[in-house]
Amino acid sequence: MDPRYQHSSMEAEHLETPKKANSSLIASAFIEYAAYFIIFLGFLYFLVMYLFPKF
């Protein structure tokens, strides 16, 4: 037997990972980060309209 292929009888273990994404999980994460972004924009609006003119 050729020494390069002496371990050819051993098979590598293949692990299958699920590649399906739960669409409701993605949608809820999008809504969460969209809400954070809107709150951040509201905070910036408050700073610009109310606090900056006082200086």
C-alpha positions in Angstrom: 0.0 0.0 0.0 1.2 3.5 -0.9 2.2 5.4 2.3 0.4 8.5 1.1 -2.9 6.7 1.0 -2.6 4.5 4.1 -5.3 6.4 5.9 -7.7 6.4 2.9 -10.0 3.9 4.6 -10.8 6.5 7.3 -13.7 8.8 6.3 -13.9 12.4 7.4 -16.9 13.3 9.5 -19.1 15.8 7.8 -21.2 18.0 10.0 -24.2 19.5 8.4 -25.3 22.8 9.7 -28.8 24.1 9.1 -28.7 27.0 6.7 -32.3 27.9 7.0 -33.0 31.3 8.5 -36.2 31.8 10.4 -37.9 34.7 8.6 -39.9 35.7 11.7 -36.6 35.9 13.7 -35.1 38.2 11.0 -38.2 40.3 10.9 -38.3 40.8 14.7 -34.6 41.7 14.7 -35.2 44.3 11.9 -38.1 45.8 13.8 -36.0 46.0 17.0 -33.0 47.8 15.3 -35.3 50.0 13.3 -36.9 51.1 16.6 -33.4 51.9 18.0 -32.6 53.9 14.9 -35.8 55.9 15.1 -35.2 56.6 18.8 -31.7 57.7 18.0 -33.0 60.1 15.3 -35.5 61.5 17.7 -32.8 62.1 20.2 -30.7 63.9 17.6 -33.7 66.0 16.6 -34.2 66.9 20.2 -30.6 68.0 20.5 -30.6 70.1 17.4 -34.0 71.7 17.8 -34.0 72.4 21.6 -30.6 72.2 23.1 -28.3 73.7 20.5 -30.3 77.0 20.1 -29.8 77.7 23.8 -26.1 78.0 23.5 
